């Protein structure tokens, strides 16, 4: 079979406030379309479990009840929360899924952003920290030890969803595919139809500038985090991005963009956020910073 005759299937779906796309190739177009649809359905399923905004999600249930009682969650969600705790420790607290009180304080939740007072920042920051989240492995429950704690998996949910969708494709014996969420996190497996690696450009934060990097991916994941996108310009003229430093309670200005390559999309998502907050952070083994 020549390269020109190899079927290539692409599919897309909106989820987690972004556009997910999958591209895969093989010798059976019907099977390819079914697999692409199944991968995108997996992402939608996970959105229903992890979304901060979906009232029936497990994360929303935790946010509503865990300060008053232990909340049972599925083994899948419990395992992800355990991974988040490890990543928080590894990144020195620069990645933290308890950031939601600060996101709300800065009006980045269901709003366009606004500068809070110093007092409001300190009140919100007092509710941020994985030390306030108790995970009971025996009962698979979550409990907050402080009123006002909230979970927000926005900085890792997309990567986790892509990782799970990629695992599903691999389980179904697909070896060559690329799947991404809004181009900011990408999972690549195998190669393109012509045998070359999947090639991805890391966009420059300034318009009309050449890409920062051209990355060849094969059996790897890439995540890019930046202060642009969801941001606003404050009265002092500074751009205030939605990536907040959990340690200070304020938008990071340490870097404009951070890009990370590693085997796990979950880890690359977390580390891209962490390195945007603290560029001098030393990554753990297997994390490649571009």
PAZAPA-4460 file (N, C-alpha, C; in steps of 0.05 Angstrom, whole numbers, plus 32768, in hexadecimal, padded with zeros to 4 digits):
% residues 290
    n_x    n_y    n_z   ca_x   ca_y   ca_z    c_x    c_y    c_z   seq   type   mol
   8011   7FE8   8000   8000   8000   8000   8012   8019   8000     1      X     A
   800D   802B   7FED   801D   8044   7FEC   8013   8057   8001     2      X     A
   8024   806B   8008   801D   807F   801C   8003   808D   8014     3      X     A
   8001   8094   7FFA   7FEA   80A3   7FF0   7FCF   8093   7FF4     4      X     A
   7FD1   8079   7FF5   7FB8   8069   7FF7   7FB1   8061   8014     5      X     A
   7FC1   8069   8028   7FBC   8062   8044   7FA5   8074   804E     6      X     A
   7F8F   8069   8057   7F7A   807A   8062   7F83   8089   807B     7      X     A
   7F7D   80A3   807B   7F82   80B4   8093   7F68   80C0   809B     8      X     A
   7F61   80BB   80B5   7F47   80C4   80C0   7F4C   80D9   80D5     9      X     A
   7F3D   80EF   80D3   7F3E   8103   80E8   7F21   8107   80F3    10      X     A
   7F20   810D   810D   7F06   8113   811A   7F0A   8127   8130    11      X     A
   7EF5   8136   8137   7EF8   814B   814B   7EDF   814C   815C    12      X     A
   7EE2   8157   8174   7ECC   815B   8187   7ED3   8171   819B    13      X     A
   7EBF   8181   81A2   7EC2   8195   81B7   7EBE   8188   81D2    14      X     A
   7ED1   818D   81E4   7ECF   8183   8200   7EE3   8193   8211    15      X     A
   7EDE   8195   822B   7EF0   81A3   823D   7EF7   81BF   8233    16      X     A
   7EE3   81CC   8227   7EE6   81E8   821C   7EFC   81EA   8208    17      X     A
   7F01   81D4   81F9   7F15   81D5   81E4   7F0D   81C2   81CE    18      X     A
   7F1C   81C2   81B8   7F16   81B0   81A2   7F2A   8199   81A2    19      X     A
   7F21   8181   81A4   7F32   816A   81A3   7F31   815E   8186    20      X     A
   7F48   8156   817C   7F49   814A   8162   7F5B   8131   8163    21      X     A
   7F54   811E   8153   7F63   8105   8151   7F68   80FF   8133    22      X     A
   7F81   80F7   812D   7F88   80EE   8111   7F95   80D3   8113    23      X     A
   7F8C   80C0   8104   7F98   80A6   8104   7F97   809A   80E8    24      X     A
   7FA8   8087   80E3   7FA9   807B   80C8   7FAB   805C   80CA    25      X     A
   7FA3   804F   80B6   7FA3   8032   80B5   7F97   8028   809B    26      X     A
   7F8F   800F   809B   7F85   8003   8081   7F67   7FFF   8081    27      X     A
   7F58   8008   8096   7F3C   8004   8097   7F2D   801D   80A0    28      X     A
   7F24   802D   808D   7F17   8047   8094   7F00   8045   80A8    29      X     A
   7EF0   8030   80A5   7ED9   802E   80B7   7EE2   8029   80D4    30      X     A
   7EF6   8018   80D7   7F01   8013   80F2   7F0F   802C   80FD    31      X     A
   7F1C   803B   80EB   7F29   8054   80F4   7F15   8068   80FE    32      X     A
   7EFF   806C   80EF   7EEB   807F   80F8   7EDF   8077   8113    33      X     A
   7EDA   805D   8116   7ECE   8054   812F   7EE1   8058   8146    34      X     A
   7EFB   8054   8142   7F0F   8057   8157   7F12   8075   815E    35      X     A
   7F12   8086   814A   7F14   80A3   8150   7EFC   80AD   8160    36      X     A
   7EE4   80A3   8159   7ECD   80AB   8168   7ECD   80A1   8184    37      X     A
   7ED7   8089   8188   7ED9   807D   81A3   7EED   808D   81B4    38      X     A
   7F03   8095   81A8   7F17   80A5   81B7   7F0B   80C0   81C0    39      X     A
   7EFC   80CD   81AE   7EEF   80E6   81B5   7ED9   80E3   81CA    40      X     A
   7ECB   80CC   81C9   7EB7   80C7   81DD   7EC4   80C3   81F9    41      X     A
   7EDB   80B7   81F9   7EEA   80B4   8212   7EF0   80CF   821F    42      X     A
   7EF8   80E2   820E   7EFE   80FD   8218   7EE5   810A   8224    43      X     A
   7ECE   8106   8216   7EB5   8111   8220   7EAD   8104   823A    44      X     A
   7EB1   80EA   823D   7EAB   80DC   8256   7EBB   80E8   826D    45      X     A
   7ED5   80EC   8268   7EE6   80F7   827D   7EDE   8114   8284    46      X     A
   7ED5   8123   8271   7ECC   813E   8277   7EB5   813D   828B    47      X     A
   7EA3   8129   8288   7E8D   8126   829A   7E95   811E   82B6    48      X     A
   7EAD   8113   82B9   7EB7   810C   82D4   7EC7   8122   82E1    49      X     A
   7ED5   8131   82D0   7EEA   8143   82DB   7EE3   8161   82DA    50      X     A
   7ECE   8168   82CC   7EC9   8185   82C8   7EC1   8193   82E1    51      X     A
   7ECD   81AA   82E5   7EC6   81BC   82FB   7EAA   81C7   82F8    52      X     A
   7EA2   81C9   82DE   7E89   81D8   82D8   7E71   81C6   82D5    53      X     A
   7E75   81AC   82D2   7E5F   8199   82CF   7E55   8190   82EB    54      X     A
   7E3C   8198   82F2   7E33   8193   830E   7E33   8175   8316    55      X     A
   7E31   8163   8302   7E30   8147   8309   7E4B   813A   8309    56      X     A
   7E60   8149   8303   7E7B   813C   8302   7E85   8135   831E    57      X     A
   7E97   8123   8320   7EA2   811B   833A   7EB2   8132   8346    58      X     A
   7EBF   8142   8337   7ECE   8159   8341   7EBB   816D   834D    59      X     A
   7EA4   8172   833F   7E90   8185   8349   7E84   817B   8364    60      X     A
   7E80   8161   8365   7E76   8155   837E   7E8A   815A   8395    61      X     A
   7EA3   8156   838F   7EB8   815A   83A4   7EB7   8177   83AD    62      X     A
   7EB7   818A   839A   7EB7   81A6   83A0   7E9F   81AE   83B1    63      X     A
   7E88   81A1   83AC   7E70   81A9   83BA   7E6F   819D   83D7    64      X     A
   7E7B   8186   83DB   7E76   8177   83F4   7E8F   8170   8405    65      X     A
   7EA7   8170   83F8   7EBE   8164   8406   7EC7   8174   841E    66      X     A
   7EBF   818D   8421   7EC7   819C   8439   7EB6   8194   8451    67      X     A
   7EA0   8186   844C   7E8E   817E   8462   7E8F   8160   8467    68      X     A
   7E96   8151   8453   7E96   8134   8456   7EA9   8127   8442    69      X     A
   7EB0   810E   8447   7EC0   80FF   8434   7EAF   80F7   841C    70      X     A
   7EB9   80FD   8404   7EA9   80F8   83EB   7EB5   80E1   83DC    71      X     A
   7EA6   80CB   83D7   7EB0   80B5   83C7   7EB3   80BD   83AA    72      X     A
   7EC9   80B4   839E   7ECD   80B8   8381   7ED4   809E   8374    73      X     A
   7ED3   809D   835A   7EDA   8085   834C   7EF8   807F   834E    74      X     A
   7F00   8066   834B   7F1D   8060   834C   7F2D   8070   8337    75      X     A
   7F21   8076   8320   7F2F   8085   830C   7F34   80A1   8315    76      X     A
   7F20   80AF   8320   7F24   80CA   8329   7F37   80CA   8341    77      X     A
   7F35   80B7   8353   7F46   80B6   836A   7F63   80B2   8361    78      X     A
   7F68   80A1   834E   7F83   809D   8344   7F8F   80B6   8337    79      X     A
   7F7E   80C5   8329   7F87   80DE   831D   7F8E   80F2   8332    80      X     A
   7F7E   80F4   8347   7F84   8107   835D   7F9E   80FF   836B    81      X     A
   7FA3   80E6   836E   7FBD   80DD   8379   7FD4   80E6   8367    82      X     A
   7FD1   80E3   834D   7FE6   80EC   833A   7FEA   810A   833D    83      X     A
   7FD4   8119   8340   7FD6   8136   8343   7FE6   813D   835C    84      X     A
   7FE2   812F   8371   7FF1   8134   838A   800F   812F   8385    85      X     A
   8016   811A   8378   8032   8114   8372   803E   812A   8361    86      X     A
   802F   8133   834C   8039   8148   833B   803C   8163   8349    87      X     A
   802A   8168   835C   802D   8180   836C   8047   817F   837C    88      X     A
   804C   8168   8388   8065   8165   8397   807E   8168   8385    89      X     A
   807D   815B   836E   8093   815C   835C   8099   8178   8351    90      X     A
   8084   8188   834E   8087   81A3   8343   8089   81B8   8358    91      X     A
   808D   81B0   8371   8090   81C4   8387   8078   81D6   838B    92      X     A
   8060   81CB   8384   8048   81DB   8388   8041   81EE   8372    93      X     A
   8051   81EF   835C   804B   8201   8346   8034   81F6   8335    94      X     A
   802F   81DC   8336   8017   81D0   832B   8005   81C8   8342    95      X     A
   7FEC   81D1   8343   7FDB   81CB   835A   7FBE   81CC   8351    96      X     A
   7FAF   81B6   8353   7F94   81B4   834A   7F80   81C1   835E    97      X     A
   7F8A   81CC   8374   7F79   81DA   8387   7F79   81F8   8380    98      X     A
   7F80   81FF   8368   7F83   821B   8360   7F68   8229   835C    99      X     A
   7F52   821A   835D   7F38   8225   8356   7F30   823E   8366   100      X     A
   7F35   8240   8380   7F2E   8259   838E   7F3C   8272   8383   101      X     A
   7F54   826E   837A   7F63   8285   836E   7F58   828B   8352   102      X     A
   7F51   8276   8342   7F45   827A   8328   7F2B   828A   832A   103      X     A
   7F1B   8283   833F   7F02   8291   8343   7F08   82AE   834C   104      X     A
   7F1B   82B1   835E   7F22   82CB   8368   7F2A   82DE   8351   105      X     A
   7F39   82D4   833E   7F42   82E4   8327   7F2D   82E4   8311   106      X     A
   7F15   82D9   8316   7EFE   82D8   8304   7F05   82CB   82E9   107      X     A
   7F15   82B5   82EB   7F1B   82A6   82D3   7F07   828E   82D0   108      X     A
   7EF6   828A   82E3   7EE2   8275   82E2   7EC8   8281   82D8   109      X     A
   7EC0   8279   82C0   7EA7   8284   82B3   7EA7   82A2   82B1   110      X     A
   7EBF   82AE   82AD   7EC1   82CB   82AA   7EDA   82D1   829A   111      X     A
   7EDF   82EB   8296   7EF5   82F3   8285   7F0D   82FC   8294   112      X     A
   7F0C   82FD   82AF   7F23   8304   82BF   7F21   8321   82C9   113      X     A
   7F2A   8325   82E2   7F2B   833F   82EE   7F3F   833E   8306   114      X     A
   7F4C   8355   830C   7F60   8356   8321   7F52   8358   833C   115      X     A
   7F56   8345   834E   7F4A   8346   8369   7F5B   8357   837B   116      X     A
   7F51   835C   8393   7F60   836B   83A7   7F75   8358   83B4   117      X     A
   7F89   8364   83C1   7F9D   8353   83CF   7F90   8342   83E4   118      X     A
   7F7C   834D   83F1   7F6E   833D   8406   7F5F   8326   83FA   119      X     A
   7F53   832A   83E4   7F44   8314   83D6   7F58   82FE   83CD   120      X     A
   7F6F   8306   83C3   7F83   82F3   83BB   7F8C   82E2   83D3   121      X     A
   7F92   82EF   83E9   7F9B   82E0   8401   7F86   82CE   840C   122      X     A
   7F6D   82D6   840B   7F57   82C4   8414   7F55   82AC   8403   123      X     A
   7F57   82B0   83E9   7F56   8299   83D6   7F6E   8287   83D9   124      X     A
   7F86   8293   83DB   7F9F   8284   83DD   7F9F   8272   83F6   125      X     A
   7F91   827B   840B   7F90   826B   8424   7F81   8251   8420   126      X     A
   7F72   824E   840A   7F63   8236   8405   7F70   8224   83F0   127      X     A
   7F89   822C   83E8   7F97   821D   83D3   7FAD   820C   83DF   128      X     A
   7FAE   81F3   83D7   7FC3   81E1   83E0   7FBA   81C5   83E2   129      X     A
   7FC9   81B2   83D6   7FC1   8196   83D8   7FC2   818B   83F5   130      X     A
   7FCF   819A   8407   7FD0   8192   8423   7FB4   8192   842F   131      X     A
   7FA1   81A0   8422   7F85   81A1   842C   7F74   818B   8420   132      X     A
   7F80   817A   8410   7F70   8165   8403   7F79   814A   840E   133      X     A
   7F66   813C   841B   7F6C   8122   8426   7F61   810D   8413   134      X     A
   7F72   80FA   840B   7F6A   80E4   83F9   7F6C   80CA   8409   135      X     A
   7F55   80BE   840E   7F54   80A5   841D   7F53   808E   8409   136      X     A
   7F69   8080   8406   7F6B   806B   83F2   7F5A   8053   83F9   137      X     A
   7F57   804D   8413   7F47   8036   841B   7F2A   8039   8412   138      X     A
   7F1F   8051   8414   7F03   8056   840D   7EFF   8064   83F3   139      X     A
   7F15   806C   83E6   7F14   807C   83CD   7F03   8095   83D1   140      X     A
   7F0A   80A4   83E6   7EFB   80BC   83EC   7F0D   80D5   83EC   141      X     A
   7F00   80EC   83E9   7F0E   8106   83E9   7F02   8117   83FF   142      X     A
   7F13   8124   840E   7F09   8136   8423   7F1B   814F   8424   143      X     A
   7F0E   8166   8426   7F1D   817F   8429   7F1E   8186   8446   144      X     A
   7F35   818E   844F   7F39   8195   846C   7F35   81B3   8471   145      X     A
   7F2E   81C1   845C   7F29   81DE   8460   7F11   81E7   844F   146      X     A
   7F00   81F7   845A   7EEA   8202   844B   7EF4   8214   8435   147      X     A
   7EE8   8213   841D   7EF0   8224   8407   7F03   8217   83F3   148      X     A
   7F0E   81FF   83F9   7F1F   81F1   83E6   7F0E   81E7   83CE   149      X     A
   7F1A   81EA   83B7   7F0D   81E1   839E   7F21   81D4   838C   150      X     A
   7F19   81C0   837D   7F2A   81B3   836A   7F24   81BE   834E   151      X     A
   7F39   81C1   833E   7F36   81CA   8322   7F4B   81BB   8312   152      X     A
   7F42   81A7   8302   7F55   8197   82F3   7F5A   81A2   82D7   153      X     A
   7F54   81BB   82D3   7F58   81C7   82B9   7F74   81C6   82AE   154      X     A
   7F88   81C5   82C0   7FA4   81C5   82B8   7FAE   81A9   82B2   155      X     A
   7F9D   8195   82B6   7FA7   8179   82B1   7F91   8168   82A4   156      X     A
   7F78   8170   82A5   7F63   815F   829B   7F65   8159   827E   157      X     A
   7F6E   816D   826E   7F70   8169   8252   7F86   8154   824B   158      X     A
   7F9C   8156   8259   7FB2   8143   8255   7FAA   8127   825D   159      X     A
   7F9C   8125   8274   7F93   810B   827D   7F7F   80FF   8269   160      X     A
   7F6D   810F   825F   7F5A   8105   824C   7F67   80FB   8232   161      X     A
   7F7B   810A   8229   7F8A   8101   8211   7F99   80E7   8217   162      X     A
   7FA5   80E5   822E   7FB3   80CD   8235   7FA1   80B5   8235   163      X     A
   7F89   80B8   8240   7F76   80A2   8241   7F6C   809B   8226   164      X     A
   7F66   80AF   8215   7F5D   80AA   81FA   7F73   809C   81EA   165      X     A
   7F8C   80A4   81EE   7FA2   8097   81E0   7FA5   807A   81E9   166      X     A
   7FA2   8075   8203   7FA3   805A   820D   7F8D   8048   8201   167      X     A
   7F76   8054   81FD   7F60   8045   81F2   7F66   803D   81D5   168      X     A
   7F71   8050   81C6   7F79   804A   81AA   7F8E   8034   81A9   169      X     A
   7FA1   8036   81BB   7FB7   8022   81BC   7FAB   8006   81C4   170      X     A
   7F99   8006   81D6   7F8C   7FED   81DE   7F7D   7FE0   81C6   171      X     A
   7F73   7FF1   81B5   7F65   7FE7   819D   7F79   7FE2   8186   172      X     A
   7F92   7FE1   818C   7FA8   7FD9   817A   7FAD   7FED   8163   173      X     A
   7FA8   8007   816A   7FB0   801C   8157   7FCC   8026   8160   174      X     A
   7FDE   8027   814D   7FFA   802E   8153   8002   8049   814A   175      X     A
   7FF3   8055   8138   7FFB   806F   812B   7FE5   8083   812C   176      X     A
   7FE7   8096   813E   7FD2   80AB   8140   7FDD   80C3   814F   177      X     A
   7FCF   80D9   814B   7FD4   80F2   815A   7FBA   80FC   8164   178      X     A
   7FB9   8104   817D   7FA1   810F   8189   7FA8   8127   819A   179      X     A
   7F99   813D   8197   7FA0   8155   81A6   7F87   8163   81B0   180      X     A
   7F8C   8174   81C4   7F77   8185   81CF   7F7F   81A2   81CC   181      X     A
   7F73   81B0   81B8   7F79   81CC   81B4   7F95   81D2   81AC   182      X     A
   7FA4   81BE   81A3   7FC0   81BE   819B   7FD3   81C4   81B2   183      X     A
   7FC8   81C9   81CA   7FDA   81CF   81E1   7FE5   81B5   81EE   184      X     A
   7FD6   819F   81EC   7FE0   8185   81F5   7FDB   8171   81DF   185      X     A
   7FF0   8162   81D9   7FEF   814F   81C2   7FFB   8134   81CA   186      X     A
   7FED   811F   81C3   7FF8   8104   81C5   7FFD   80F9   81A9   187      X     A
   8015   80EF   81A5   801C   80E4   818B   8026   80C7   818F   188      X     A
   801D   80B5   817F   8026   809A   8180   802E   8091   8164   189      X     A
   8044   8082   8162   804C   8077   8149   8056   808E   8136   190      X     A
   804D   808D   811D   8056   80A0   8109   8040   80A7   80F6   191      X     A
   8046   80BB   80E5   8033   80C2   80D0   8032   80AD   80BB   192      X     A
   801F   80B0   80A8   801B   809B   8094   8034   8097   8083   193      X     A
   8045   80AB   8080   805D   80A8   8070   8075   809E   8080   194      X     A
   8070   8098   809A   8086   808D   80AB   8095   80A2   80BA   195      X     A
   8090   80BB   80B6   809F   80D0   80C4   8091   80D6   80DF   196      X     A
   80A0   80E1   80F3   8093   80E8   810C   807D   80FD   8108   197      X     A
   806B   80FE   811B   8058   8114   811B   8066   812E   8122   198      X     A
   8063   8142   8111   8071   815B   8114   805E   8171   811E   199      X     A
   8066   817E   8134   8055   8192   8141   8065   81AC   8145   200      X     A
   8058   81C2   8140   8064   81DD   8144   805A   81E8   815F   201      X     A
   806D   81F2   816F   8066   8201   8187   8064   821E   8180   202      X     A
   804C   8229   8182   8047   8244   8179   8055   8259   818B   203      X     A
   805F   826E   817E   806B   8285   818C   8055   8295   8199   204      X     A
   805A   829F   81B2   8045   82AE   81BF   803E   82C9   81B1   205      X     A
   8051   82D3   81A1   804B   82EB   8192   8041   82E4   8176   206      X     A
   802E   82F4   816D   8023   82F0   8152   8038   82F5   813D   207      X     A
   8035   82E7   8126   8046   82EB   810E   8063   82E5   8114   208      X     A
   8068   82D3   8127   8083   82CA   812C   8085   82AC   8125   209      X     A
   809D   82A4   811D   80A0   8287   8117   809D   8276   8130   210      X     A
   8097   825C   812C   8093   824B   8144   80AC   824B   8155   211      X     A
   80A7   8247   816F   80BE   8244   8182   80CD   822B   817E   212      X     A
   80BE   8215   8178   80CB   81FB   8174   80BA   81EB   815F   213      X     A
   80C8   81DA   8151   80BB   81C5   8140   80C3   81AB   814D   214      X     A
   80AF   819C   8156   80B4   8184   8166   80AB   816B   8157   215      X     A
   80BC   8157   8155   80B5   813D   814A   80AD   812B   8161   216      X     A
   8094   8121   8160   808A   8110   8175   8084   80F4   816B   217      X     A
   808C   80E1   817C   8085   80C5   8177   8084   80B7   8192   218      X     A
   806D   80AD   8199   8068   80A0   81B3   806F   80B4   81CA   219      X     A
   8067   80CD   81C6   806C   80E2   81DA   8054   80F4   81DC   220      X     A
   8054   8105   81F1   8040   8119   81F4   804D   8135   81F7   221      X     A
   8041   8149   81EC   804A   8164   81EE   8035   8176   81FA   222      X     A
   803C   8186   820D   8029   819A   8219   8036   81B5   8218   223      X     A
   8027   81C9   8211   8030   81E5   820F   801D   81F6   8221   224      X     A
   8028   8205   8232   8019   8217   8244   8022   8234   823F   225      X     A
   800F   8247   823E   8016   8263   823A   8004   8275   8249   226      X     A
   800C   828E   824C   7FFB   82A1   825B   7FE6   82AE   8249   227      X     A
   7FE9   82AA   822F   7FD5   82B6   821C   7FBC   82A5   821C   228      X     A
   7FAA   82AB   8209   7F91   829D   8208   7F7D   82A9   821B   229      X     A
   7F7A   829D   8232   7F67   82A7   8246   7F76   82BB   8258   230      X     A
   7F74   82D4   8251   7F83   82E9   8260   7F74   8303   825D   231      X     A
   7F7D   8317   826C   7F71   8332   8269   7F87   8346   8270   232      X     A
   7F84   835E   8267   7F97   8374   826C   7F8D   8384   8283   233      X     A
   7F9D   8386   8298   7F96   8394   82B0   7F99   83B3   82AC   234      X     A
   7F91   83C2   82BF   7F92   83DF   82BD   7FAF   83E9   82BA   235      X     A
   7FC2   83DA   82C5   7FDE   83E2   82C3   7FEB   83DB   82A9   236      X     A
   7FDB   83CF   8297   7FE5   83C8   827C   7FF1   83AC   827A   237      X     A
   7FF4   839E   8290   8000   8383   8290   7FEB   836E   8288   238      X     A
   7FF3   835B   8277   7FE2   8345   8271   7FE1   8332   8289   239      X     A
   7FC9   832B   8291   7FC5   8318   82A8   7FBA   82FE   829D   240      X     A
   7FCB   82EA   829C   7FC3   82D0   8291   7FB5   82BF   82A6   241      X     A
   7FA9   82A9   829C   7F99   8298   82AE   7FA9   8283   82BD   242      X     A
   7FC3   8281   82B7   7FD4   826F   82C6   7FDF   827D   82DF   243      X     A
   7FD5   8274   82F6   7FDB   8281   830F   7FF0   8271   831E   244      X     A
   8001   8280   832D   8015   8274   833E   8007   826E   8359   245      X     A
   8004   8254   8360   7FF7   824E   8379   8005   8259   8391   246      X     A
   801F   825E   838F   802F   8267   83A6   802A   8285   83AB   247      X     A
   8025   8295   8397   8021   82B2   839A   8003   82BA   8397   248      X     A
   7FF4   82A9   838A   7FD8   82B0   8384   7FD4   82C2   836D   249      X     A
   7FE9   82C7   835D   7FE8   82DA   8347   7FF0   82CD   832D   250      X     A
   7FE7   82D9   8316   7FEF   82CF   82FC   800D   82CE   82F9   251      X     A
   8018   82B9   82EE   8034   82B7   82EA   803E   82CA   82D4   252      X     A
   8055   82D5   82D8   8063   82E5   82C3   807F   82DA   82BE   253      X     A
   8084   82C2   82C8   809F   82B7   82C7   80A7   82B0   82AA   254      X     A
   8093   82A9   8299   8098   82A0   827E   807F   82A5   826E   255      X     A
   8082   82A7   8253   806B   82AA   8242   8060   828F   8239   256      X     A
   8072   827B   8236   8069   8261   822C   807C   824C   8237   257      X     A
   8072   8234   823C   8082   821D   8244   8079   8205   8235   258      X     A
   808C   81F4   822B   8085   81DD   821C   8095   81C5   8226   259      X     A
   8086   81AF   8229   8092   8197   8236   808B   817E   8226   260      X     A
   809E   816C   8223   809A   8152   8215   80A0   813C   8228   261      X     A
   808E   8128   822A   8093   8110   823A   8080   80FA   8231   262      X     A
   8082   80E3   823E   8071   80CD   8236   8054   80D1   823D   263      X     A
   804F   80DE   8253   8033   80E0   825E   8028   80FC   8258   264      X     A
   8010   80FD   824C   8003   8117   8247   7FF9   8123   8261   265      X     A
   7FF3   8113   8275   7FEB   811D   828F   8002   812C   829B   266      X     A
   801A   8120   829B   8031   812C   82A7   803A   8145   8297   267      X     A
   8039   8143   827C   8042   815A   826C   8030   8172   8270   268      X     A
   8016   816D   8274   8003   8183   8279   800B   8191   8294   269      X     A
   800F   8181   82A8   8016   818D   82C3   8030   819B   82C2   270      X     A
   8045   818F   82B6   805F   819B   82B6   8060   81B5   82A4   271      X     A
   8051   81B6   828F   8050   81CF   827F   8045   81E6   828F   272      X     A
   8031   81E1   829F   8026   81F5   82B1   803B   81FD   82C6   273      X     A
   8047   81E9   82D3   805B   81EE   82E8   8072   81FF   82DE   274      X     A
   807C   81F8   82C6   8093   8206   82BB   808C   8222   82B1   275      X     A
   8073   8227   82AB   806B   8242   82A4   806C   8253   82BD   276      X     A
   8065   8247   82D4   8066   8255   82EE   8082   8258   82F8   277      X     A
   8092   8243   82F5   80AE   8244   82FF   80C1   8237   82EA   278      X     A
   80CB   8248   82D8   80DC   823D   82C2   80F6   8230   82CB   279      X     A
   80FF   8236   82E3   8118   822A   82ED   8114   820F   82FB   280      X     A
   80FB   8206   82FC   80F5   81ED   8309   8104   81D6   82FB   281      X     A
   810E   81C3   830A   811D   81AD   82FF   8109   8195   82FB   282      X     A
   8104   818E   82E2   80F1   8178   82DC   80FB   815D   82E6   283      X     A
   80E9   814B   82EB   80F0   8130   82F2   80F9   8121   82D9   284      X     A
   8103   8109   82DD   810E   80F9   82C7   80F7   80F3   82B3   285      X     A
   80FE   80F6   8299   80EB   80F0   8284   80DD   8109   827A   286      X     A
   80E0   8120   8287   80D4   8139   827E   80E7   8149   826E   287      X     A
   80E1   814E   8255   80F3   815E   8243   80E6   8179   823F   288      X     A
   80F5   818E   8246   80EC   81AA   8243   80F7   81B5   822A   289      X     A
   80E6   81C1   8219   80EF   81CC   8200   80F9   81E9   8203   290      X     A
***
